[in-house]
Amino acid sequence: MNKKSFIYSDLSKKQLENLKELFVQKKVESMSHQELKQYVREIISHQVNDTVDKDEEMEAWREMSDFFGDQFEIVILEIQTKYNDCKNVPDSEINLQKQRIELLEKNNLNQEKEDMWDD
Protein backbone atom coordinates (compact mmCIF):
# COMPACT_ATOMS: atom_id res chain seq x y z
CA MET A 1 0.00 0.00 0.00
CA ASN A 2 1.44 3.35 -1.03
CA LYS A 3 1.79 5.98 1.63
CA LYS A 4 -0.18 9.12 0.79
CA SER A 5 1.83 12.30 0.83
CA PHE A 6 -0.08 15.06 2.64
CA ILE A 7 0.46 18.79 2.40
CA TYR A 8 -0.90 21.43 4.75
CA SER A 9 -3.63 22.48 2.31
CA ASP A 10 -5.15 18.98 2.59
CA LEU A 11 -6.29 19.92 6.09
CA SER A 12 -9.00 22.29 7.19
CA LYS A 13 -7.99 25.29 9.27
CA LYS A 14 -9.21 23.54 12.44
CA GLN A 15 -7.39 20.31 11.56
CA LEU A 16 -4.17 22.21 10.88
CA GLU A 17 -4.49 24.10 14.18
CA ASN A 18 -4.94 20.80 16.03
CA LEU A 19 -1.98 19.24 14.25
CA LYS A 20 0.21 22.20 15.17
CA GLU A 21 -0.91 22.10 18.80
CA LEU A 22 -0.23 18.36 18.97
CA PHE A 23 3.23 18.94 17.48
CA VAL A 24 4.04 21.67 20.02
CA GLN A 25 2.88 19.49 22.90
CA LYS A 26 4.78 16.40 21.75
CA LYS A 27 7.90 18.38 20.83
CA VAL A 28 8.08 20.03 24.26
CA GLU A 29 7.42 16.73 26.04
CA SER A 30 10.22 15.03 24.11
CA MET A 31 12.85 17.66 25.04
CA SER A 32 15.09 17.41 28.07
CA HIS A 33 15.29 20.25 30.58
CA GLN A 34 18.62 21.34 29.09
CA GLU A 35 17.24 21.23 25.54
CA LEU A 36 14.25 23.34 26.63
CA LYS A 37 16.50 25.93 28.25
CA GLN A 38 18.72 26.12 25.17
CA TYR A 39 15.73 26.38 22.84
CA VAL A 40 14.12 29.15 24.88
CA ARG A 41 17.45 30.97 25.06
CA GLU A 42 17.75 30.86 21.26
CA ILE A 43 14.20 32.14 20.79
CA ILE A 44 14.58 34.99 23.26
CA SER A 45 17.99 35.87 21.86
CA HIS A 46 16.55 35.99 18.36
CA GLN A 47 13.62 38.17 19.47
CA VAL A 48 15.84 40.65 21.31
CA ASN A 49 19.07 40.69 19.28
CA ASP A 50 17.74 40.38 15.74
CA THR A 51 15.58 43.48 15.73
CA VAL A 52 15.42 45.05 12.29
CA ASP A 53 13.50 48.28 12.71
CA LYS A 54 12.44 50.88 15.25
CA ASP A 55 9.18 49.09 16.12
CA GLU A 56 10.94 45.81 16.87
CA GLU A 57 13.63 47.65 18.84
CA MET A 58 10.94 49.37 20.91
CA GLU A 59 9.20 46.05 21.50
CA ALA A 60 12.46 44.49 22.71
CA TRP A 61 13.05 47.55 24.89
CA ARG A 62 9.57 47.21 26.48
CA GLU A 63 10.13 43.51 27.09
CA MET A 64 13.46 44.19 28.80
CA SER A 65 11.90 47.01 30.81
CA ASP A 66 9.06 44.75 31.94
CA PHE A 67 11.48 41.99 32.88
CA PHE A 68 13.85 44.15 34.92
CA GLY A 69 11.02 46.26 36.37
CA ASP A 70 12.17 48.79 38.95
CA GLN A 71 15.78 47.70 38.44
CA PHE A 72 15.83 48.60 34.72
CA GLU A 73 17.34 52.05 35.17
CA ILE A 74 19.98 50.66 37.56
CA VAL A 75 20.89 47.94 35.05
CA ILE A 76 21.23 50.52 32.27
CA LEU A 77 23.38 52.82 34.41
CA GLU A 78 25.62 49.91 35.41
CA ILE A 79 26.08 48.93 31.75
CA GLN A 80 26.78 52.52 30.76
CA THR A 81 29.39 52.77 33.51
CA LYS A 82 30.96 49.41 32.67
CA TYR A 83 31.21 50.17 28.97
CA ASN A 84 31.81 53.91 29.27
CA ASP A 85 35.17 53.55 27.56
CA CYS A 86 33.42 52.21 24.45
CA LYS A 87 31.59 55.47 23.92
CA ASN A 88 32.42 58.78 25.53
CA VAL A 89 29.02 60.14 26.42
CA PRO A 90 28.81 63.62 27.95
CA ASP A 91 26.93 63.92 31.26
CA SER A 92 24.24 66.01 29.58
CA GLU A 93 23.59 63.17 27.12
CA ILE A 94 23.38 60.64 29.96
CA ASN A 95 20.76 62.87 31.60
CA LEU A 96 18.83 63.00 28.32
CA GLN A 97 19.02 59.21 28.12
CA LYS A 98 17.72 58.92 31.68
CA GLN A 99 14.83 61.25 30.79
CA ARG A 100 14.03 59.15 27.71
CA ILE A 101 14.14 55.97 29.80
CA GLU A 102 11.74 57.47 32.34
CA LEU A 103 9.42 58.64 29.57
CA LEU A 104 9.49 55.23 27.89
CA GLU A 105 8.74 53.49 31.17
CA LYS A 106 5.92 55.94 31.89
CA ASN A 107 4.48 55.38 28.41
CA ASN A 108 4.89 51.64 28.83
CA LEU A 109 2.68 51.72 31.92
CA ASN A 110 0.02 53.65 30.03
CA GLN A 111 -0.01 51.38 26.99
CA GLU A 112 -1.66 48.03 26.70
CA LYS A 113 0.92 45.26 26.60
CA GLU A 114 1.07 43.63 23.21
CA ASP A 115 2.91 40.48 22.21
CA MET A 116 4.08 40.22 18.63
CA TRP A 117 2.84 36.61 18.53
CA ASP A 118 -0.72 37.43 19.52
CA ASP A 119 -3.17 37.79 16.68
Secondary structure, 3 states (H helix, E strand, C coil): CCCCCCCHHHCCHHHHHHHHHHHHHHHHHHCCHHHHHHHHHHHHHHHHHCCCCHHHHHHHHHHHHHHHHHHHHHHHHHHHHHCHHHCCCCHHHHHHHHHHHHHHHHHHHHCCCCCCCCC
